[in-house]
Amino acid sequence: MAITVLRQNFTYDLLDARSYRVSRDITMKVTGKQEFILLPVKEHVGNLRITDFDGKEMIILPDREIKKWTGWSMDALRKLYLEKLEDSNKRIKQITGGHRIIAVMFNRISDGHYEKIKLQWEEEASIKNYGPISLYSEIPIYIPRYGFNNSPYAIYLSIKTDSKHEILEPPKIEDWKKGEPPKFITILDGINHKVYRFEEAEDPQLVRVNVKMGVPRTVTKWAKFGLLTAIAVPTSMIMSVLVEGAIPPFAFGLLAGVIALLFGERVLIFRDIPLMKRWSGAYLYLAGWSVAVLVFLMIAHTVNQSVLN
């Protein structure tokens, strides 16, 4: 009895700035009357669901049941799997230490067949600084290749974002066992969707892919435009009053336009984008600054009119 993995597809879909969904499709050849498969998964993942090719739910066996059938404890099986990856690399030990082995029952048992199963779960993304006030979501992807029966197989990785976000830079891809990039082919290289194919490897690997996702560059450009406008225009108005002692005739209309621009961008562009919360706060301060300058000009205008009269 043996299981030969033929292909694996990993799909990472960004749900929002703070979470993403992982789908892992495994195509395999099962020889003999194999009743279950052992799979490595991350501990403490949300909404773990495993289905077969027909979409039927597959049963995850309790650890004690596996020991009855095989005589091996799940802790012992976990050590056998993780030893292939760990070696003496401390970084790998930190990652694989958060994995466990589960036993999944096949919905059909025969002398030999091809099987495809799907694992799906959700994880939390890390939000980090990207510049003085910008933020981005970081998704660290770890793809363990435990070398099921030491058989080579290809891995496909798909990374997707929604319309409110994009991939900020090419993902950093590294084989942590060798400390260098693994052999892979870029199939799709869009700002919202990237697809890679990792070539077959005889030896076990732990492939790490670091992905940075943030707001579209167009949104950032408009945010910077509003920021510079809200700083430059009110400041120039004050300088004009202090240096020349006169209020430009277009000052009130221009400041009103700046305030409208700030609130318009905040409502139309920054709404429902958590990664822009610092920009949103900065815009509120700048809007207050513009209103204060507008009030200052109105008072100065009133004083000038009183003096002239």
Secondary structure, DSSP 4 states (H G I P E B T S, - for coil): -EEEEEEEEEEEEEEETTEEEEEEEEEEEEES---EEEEEEESS-EEEEEE-TT--B-PEEPHHHHHHHHS--HHHHHHHHHHHHHTT-HHHHHHHTTEEEEEEE-S---SEEEEEEEEEEEEEPEEEE-SSS-EEEEEEEEEEE--GGG---EEEEEEE--TT-EE-SPPEEEETTTTBPPPEEEEEE-SSEEEEEEPP-SS-EEEEEEEEEES-HHHHHHHHHHHHHHHHHHHHHHHHHHHHS---TTHHHHHHHHHHHHHHHHHHTSTT-GGGHHHHHHHHHHHHHHHHHHHHHHHHHHHHHHHH-
